[in-house]
Amino acid sequence: MPVLLVVLLPCAAVLLGAVWMARGSGKPRPFLDASGKPLAGSISEKVHVKVTGVEQGMFIRGRDAANPVLLFLHGGPGMPEYAVSRRYPDALEDDFVVCWWEQRGAGLSYRPGIPLETMTFEQLVADTIEVTRYLRKRFGQEKIYLMAHSGGTFTGIQAAARAPELYKAYVGVAQISFQLASEKLAYAYMAGQLEKAGDRKTLRKLHRYAVTELNTPSYYAMRDAPMHRLGVGTTRGMRSVVRGVVGPIMLCREYTLRERLNVLRGKFFTTRDANLWCKLVERDLTREVRGLDVPAYFIHGVHDYTVSYPLAREYFGMLRAPVKGFYTFLDSAHSPLFEEPERMRRILKTDVLAGRAALADAQDADADAPLPASGTPGEGVGEIRPIG
């Protein structure tokens, strides 16, 4: 233990020092024109509004405040993505007014003492619809766009199904279908790759969990490291969530110091106390939401094992929608929005804003079409580099 403290304390001191140095103003950065002045007509705000009776926070940003409004539902549950979006080329804010809402119990919306009985997916769906109404009224738009990522897709697709009159389209990035089945595929894939890599130590940790025990908080805490080291986690290149996600949050100058800490507190609250992820895993969206009355677009990285790519394709094949398109990102894992932003922007401009699916995968009309890579469910898609 003393040796461990000798190693950890300096690291903690360095991190805290970096956080203090990067404390900033806690205000979102403005868009600037060529002369370095705030861009006329743009919007860059951090606001708090009452949502179903509870104050919740959000960043609202767009190069042109007259652009279509897009509500972004972050994943997790409980893990806002605004700070991470600052680290990657922007694929949204040039063409939309983006509301980076931090959902009930998360980040800007975290408050000590939030009643656990209000932390339900039914409540999160109601909150989503309420935030949508706020944005429609504020920006004078009859309908807005709804984009969700990862855990946010579980809530987002339900909101789009429940209130289609509020939305122009639904975009699911790493769309959840039946997450327990996804976890089983990821488990089998990681076991195979660890065996090939000769990583017996990590393999033993993995095998402590039977397939029937994959929906436990301790399993998710364990599976995070090998998933990222295998390149099938948050992004293809991210090897550590601490460096790739927590680091950007702690160094984001657009949060106050308290708000940065609240992001972490909110994550623990939603996953540990409210146990939302474990509740999500056991529900099967393919039975709960079988159709939408708005255009539906699924964006998915072929290397994603956080949320299964093959299962998302199967769900897409059975989902009814007036217009729909599935888009395979061959160089992405779980976050194509951040991994291939230029292609993402092209799809949004050409298809989503136009209400069509011209750039979608050619085989979308056939739910039984072959995958665009050699893998099969449970074996992986494409060749993933081993741990090294």
N, C-alpha and C positions, 0 to 999 in steps of 0.2 A: 504493500500500500504506500509506504513513503516514496518508493521509486516512482510509482504511478503519479503521485502528487507532484513530484519534481518535474515530470514531463508535462502534466496537464496545466499546472498553475501558470507557467510562462505563456502557454498557448492561450489560456483564458485572458491573461493580462494583455496580450497583443490584440486579441479580438475586441476586448472592451476599449482599448486605446483607439483602435481603428474606428469603432462605432462612435466614440466621443469626438474624434477628429472630423467625422463625416456627419456631425449632428445636423448641420444645415438649418434651413428656415422652417422646414415642415410644410412648405408650399409647393404645389406642382409647378414645374418649369413652364414658362410661356412659350408659345411658338414665336419665332423671330423672323423678321423679313431680312432682305439682303443687307440692310444697314445695321442690323443687330437690335432693332426696336421691336416691341411686341407687334405681331402680325395683325393687321386690321381684319376684323371679322372672325377671328379665331376664338376658341374657348379653351380654357385650361383652369379647372376649378377642383377643389376638394370641398364637398358639401356633406351636411348631415340632414336627413329628413326623417319625419315620422313615417314608419312603414308598419301597417297594422298595429299601431299604438306604441311601437318601440323605435327609438332613434337609431338609425343605421347610416353608415358612411359610404361614400363613393367618390371616385375621381371621375370627372367628366371632361373629355378632351377631344378636340377636333380642329383641324386646320381651317375649316369653314363651318361656322355654326349653323349654316343653312343646309348642310348635307343631311342625308338620311341618318336617323338615329339607330344605333346598335347597342343592345344590352348584352353585356358579356357576363356569363355565369362561370365563376372559377371552379376549379376542382377541389379535391381534398377527400371528403368535405373539410371545410375549415381552412383551406390554404389559398389566400388571395394571390393573384398572379401579376398584379400591377408592377411590383418591383422587378420581377423577372422580365416583364415586357420592356422595361427600360434598358435591359442589357442586350436586346436583340433588335435587328432592323424592324421598323414598324410596318406592319401589313394592314393596318386598320385605320389609323387616325387621319390619313390623307383623304380618304373617301367616305368616312363616316364620322359622326359625332359619337364617340364611344363612351358608354357608361361602364366603368370598371367597378361595379358594385361589390362590396365586401359583405357577404351574406350574414344573416343573423348568427351571432356568436363568433364571428371571424373578424380578425383585423380591426378596421375602423369601427366595426359593429359589435366588438366584444365589450361586454360590461361585466364586472364581477356580480355574481348573484342572479344571473339569468336563470329563470326557472327551468329545470330540466324538462318539465312536461310540455314546454313550448318548443323544444328542440326535436321536431318531427319533420318528416318529409312533406306531410300534408301542410304544415305551417310554412315550410320553405316554398312550396308551390304557391300558396296564397301570397306570400311576400313577393315572389317574382311577379305575379300579376299586378300587385299593388305598385311596385316600382315601375312597371310598364305603364300603368295609368299616369303616374307622376311624370314620366318622360314625355308621354304623348301630350299631356296638357302643357307642360313647360315649353316644349318646342313646337307646339301647334301642328303635330303630325298625327294623322288618323291611325296609322299603323307604323310599327317599328320592326326592326330585324332582331331576332333572338339568336345569339350564338352561345353555345355551352361547350365546356371542355371537361373530359374525364368525369369525375364525380358530379360535376355540374350538369352533365347530360341526363342524369337520372331525373333531376328536377326539371330541367329545361324541356324535355320532350313531353313531360306530363303537363306543363304549363301551356305549351303550344296546342296540345290535344284538348285541353279544357277551355281555352279562350282563343280560338283561332281568329276571331274577329279583331284581335289586337295586333296581329303579326303579319308582316309581309312574307316572311320565310323563316324557317328554322334551320340552323346550321349546327350539326353535332360533330365536334372534333374529338376523336377517340370515343365514339359512342358506345356506352354501356348497353349490353343486352341482358345477359344473365351472368352476373359477375362470379358466382360460385363456380360455374362451368369454366369461366375464364381463368380463375385461380388454379384449377386442376390442370389446364393446359400449360400454364406457366410453370407449375411445379414439375410436370413431366419434362418440359423443355430444359429447365435449369438443371435437373438431375442428369439428363443426358449430356449437356454441355460440360458440367463439372466433372463427370466421369471421363469424358474425352480429354479434358485439361489436366486430369490427374490431381485435382484439388480435393483430396480426401477429407481434409479438415472441414471445409465448407459443406461438403456432401454429407458428412455425419450430422452437422447442424440441421441440414434440410431434412434428413431422414428421421429426425426426432419427431416430426409431425406426420401423422398418417394423412392420407388424402381426405379422410372424413373430418380432420381437425384444422382445415385450412382457413376457417373463419374465426380465428382467435387473434386478439391484439398482439400477442407475443409472436405469432407467426409472421404478421405483417412487419413487425419491427425487425425480424430476422431476415426476411426475404428481400428487403430493400437493397442491402449491400450487394449480394450476388447479382441481382437483376441489373443494377447499374454497371457493375463491373463487366457484365456480359454485353453491354450496349443495347439492352432492350427495355430500359427504364424511361426516365423523363425525356431524355434526348439520346441520340446515338453516341454522342461524344461525352456526355456527363457521367463521370465515374463516382461522384459523391454528391448526395443531396445537400449535405452541409455546405460544401463549396458552391454548388450550382444553384441552390435555392435559398438556403438560410443566409448565406453570405450576402447575396444581392439585397435581401430584405434588411439585414442589419446595417448595410451601407447606403441604403436609399435615403437621400437627403430630403425627399419629399414627404417622408414620415417624420414626426417628432420622435424623440427617444422613447417616450411612453408608448406611442403608436407602434413602433417597431417591436417592443416587448409584448404588446398586446396581440400582435400577429402570432407570436409563438404561444402565448397564453391561450389564444383562441383555438389554435390548432390542437393543443392538448385537451382543451375543453370539449371540442366537438368530437374528437376521436376517443378520448379516454372516458370522460364523464357522460357525454351524450351518446357515445358509442355508435355514431351515425354510420360509419363505414361498415361495421359488422351487420347492422340492420339492412343496409343497402345490398350487401352481398347475397343475402338470402332471397331477394325478390327478383322475379323474372319479368322483365319489361316486355318480352315477346308475348306474354299472356295479358299484360296490363294495358299496353298501348299498341294496337295493331293497325292504326291508321291516323293520318293527319289530314286536316282540311286546308293546309297551307303547303307551299313548296318545301320539300325536305332535301337537305344536302348532308351527306356523311363524308367527313374528311378523316382519313386514317393512314397512319404510318405502317408499312408492311412489317417493320421490325418491332412493333409494339407488343409487349407481353404484359404490361400493366393492365391494359384492356385489350382483349383478344381481337385481332384483325379478322380472322376467319369467322368468328361468331358475329362480329359487326356486319360482315357481308351477308351472312345468313339472315340476320334480322332485317337488313335493308331489303333483301329479296322478298320478304313477306309483308313489309310495311306498305300500306296503301297511302298514296298522296297524289294530288293533281299533277305535280311535277316533281321528279326526284332524280338525284344524281349521286353516284358514289365515286369518290376520287382517291385513288391509291397513290400514296407518296412513297416512292421506292427508296429514298434516302433518309427517311424519318423513322423514329420510334414513336414515342407517346405524344409528341408535341409538334406536329407539322406546321402549326401556326408560327412557331419560333424557329424551326429547323429549315424550312423552305419557304420563307416569307414572300419571295417574288412570285412563285407559283401560286401561293395562297391568294395574293392580291389579284393576280390575273383571273383566277376562278371567281372571286367575289365580284370583280368588275364585269366580266364577260357573261357569267351565268347567274349568280345570285341576284345582282341588281337588275338584271334583265328578265328574271323569272323563267330561265330556261336551263338546259343541262347539256349544252353543246360540247363542253370540255370533259364530260364525265367519262369514266371507263367504258370502253366499247361494249363489254359483255354485260352491262347492267341489266339489259332487258331479259337476260336469262339467269335466274337465281341459282342454277346449277352450273354456271360457267366456271372453268378452271381458274384457280388462283394465278396471279401474275408472277409467281415464283414457284420453286420446286417443292416447297414444304407442304405439309398437311397438318391439320389441327393436332397439336400435341407433339409435333416433331420440329416445329419452327418453320419460318419462311425465309429462305435464303441462308447463306452461311454466315454465322455470327463469329467474330473473332474470339478466341478463348481468353480466359483470364490470364493476364501476364503482368 
